[in-house]
Amino acid sequence: MILIEKKMKTYVFPGQGSQKVGMGEELFKEFPELVKKADNILGYSIEKLCLEAPDNQLSLTQFTQPALYVINALSYYSKIKREGVKPDFLAGHSLGEYSAILASGGFDFETGLKLVKKRGELMSLANGGSMAAIIGLSKSDIRNVLDKSNLDTIDIANLNSQIQNVISGTLKDIELAKNVFEQEGARFVKLNVSASFHSRYMKSASIEFEKYMQSCQFSNLEIPVISNVTAVPYRTTDLIPNLTKQLYSSVRWLETVEYLLEQDKDMIIEEVGPGKVLTNLGINIRKNYTSRSETDTVYNDVNTYIKDWNSKYPIATKVTCKGYEIELVTRTEAVLLFGHRAGVYMDGYYGYFDLTEIKPVE
């Protein structure tokens, strides 16, 4: 008899930005009672909103969030009905976390929709903000750019992958940041939002939202849900505090996926809901993922390499680097990056250079 090892499975739910006109068309007929409940809570037709998007409402936060919650929820119910198997873990990106908590039994469909409706209304009132995706730089790279450019009024809102993150701040500051990041070689993509989500500018909204949540009924979680705020599984007692903090804290998606891969390096991660945003992020994260056990194995060797380099080559050492015809000059000592990589920074360049691709000029 051959034993086949079962791979663990996680369902992940997308957040704002994954909405599209026509989403969920097949689901409304499958779950008419839930659609009716949604209409009664929202005061409008959720089916018409998703399929027709009158007056471009689907792009407005107060409508987008309930719409995505409903489609995510119905997609999950449909999947469970078809396959009959629940996942080992659940997670959701920002708004998607509410769908994950629903799937875990933390609240019922109606309670979750009321929470999301209130959340969307409060967030829609926070005007004057903006967000932008920064592609090509890590979290630490972005923070260093913001610090040296006196843009410490900008927060890092989403930590999506090793080199894809999102910043959040006032419209003026985000516009100023464009040239700064492009000069550092990053790709800068302004997002189609009107508020500074997941930043300090959402704290007033979070206070009101916390008050509202006090009147809602929560239950024990039946399946582990990975929190955006902590990147580890929720405790049931964390629901209100974490959902409050989530409004103004970074979405730690990179760490969430890495946590899941630590549980099973072959973890099956399936996106439930519209679009493939989280699927694509997961593919990119997995490509660059190094497990903690592997990191521990190489840690001492890398540190030895760094120590040896720094003992021989001081700051301002002239070097050549793979892919660069000109000589470069180091502006830092060698440092440990990402727990397993040796790197050094150069004059005139922002991103780190891998120490294995550098040779001192004799």
Phi, psi and omega in degrees: 000129180262123178270127179258119181290127181281128176278143178285158184225141176233136171259132179239144185243131182285162178244197184303134185115341179267355181293149175206147179297132180099356182292141175079014186306318183283344186277330184297325178284333182284330184230063184298327181291320178291325177297319178297318178298319179297316179300319181294322180287319186277332182083014175206171182279114178293328179294315179296319179301313184285325185270332184243334180048058181301141179055030178058029184296332184295344178269355181267130187310317184292342176257324182300314187293312175299322181298313180294321178301313181297314182293319176300314182297312181294324177297320179293312180301319180295320181294316179296321180295321181286316190260334176068015182232128178269154182282171176276329180220161177224150175201157177213147182271111179057245178308325182299341179296331178294323177292324178295317179294320175301312182297334180273355180089014181292331172203168180273174184303315183293316180299316179300319180292321177297320178297314182293322178300313179295317179301314180296321179295316180293318181291329181290341180280344182274080182274170175088006180251177179203167179217157178210143175275136177246113185248125179116352180235148176280174178302313182294324176299314181297316181298320178296320178297315180298318182295313184285344180260009181057039177245043181285003174275357178260138178251155173271113188272316183233126173257084193276321178203185183300326183228022176226109182225169183232135176254158186217136180184196177290157180302317181299314183291321179295322178294323177294327184289339184303305181296322181301312183286325178294328176292337177273002178089007180273156172270130185245118182236107178289135182268153182275069177226162183243011181217165182265075181294150178054049178214175180301338184284356178258007184294322179296321177295323182294327179295315178294321182292322178298319177300317181296319183295336181299336182270359184263153181263124178245153180235170178295143178280131182267337179231136180303131176247126180277126184280137173300326186284321186250341183064024173224167184300142174297151156258149182304325181290349181272353189303305181293312179301317183287322178291333174290309181295331183302329182296326184242007180254162177293142172277110186269066187287320178305311181292329177297311180294321178296322176300316181296320180291334175292330179286326178199112183298340178256022181312129173275120180244113183247131178276129181243112184133186183285147173083178182228024182302310183287329176299313181293320176298319180298320178298315181293320179296316182297323180300324186255014185274135172236124184292158180297325180294320177292322178297318180298325181295319185265352188304310183296320180296318180295316179297323176297318179299315180296315180299318180295315179301311184294334178285337184258327190233107180285171173302144182084015174288135176279135183220164167246152183223142179307127178094355181238126181279331183272160174285144178245163180233126181291141176244359175220167167287168172292142182225159177274127181239138176059020176080354185210359187239138177264130181216164178215150181256148185245152173300133177084359181229146181266306184296157181285159175246132181293130185296333181289347182252013184245140175230131176295145176280125181285000000 
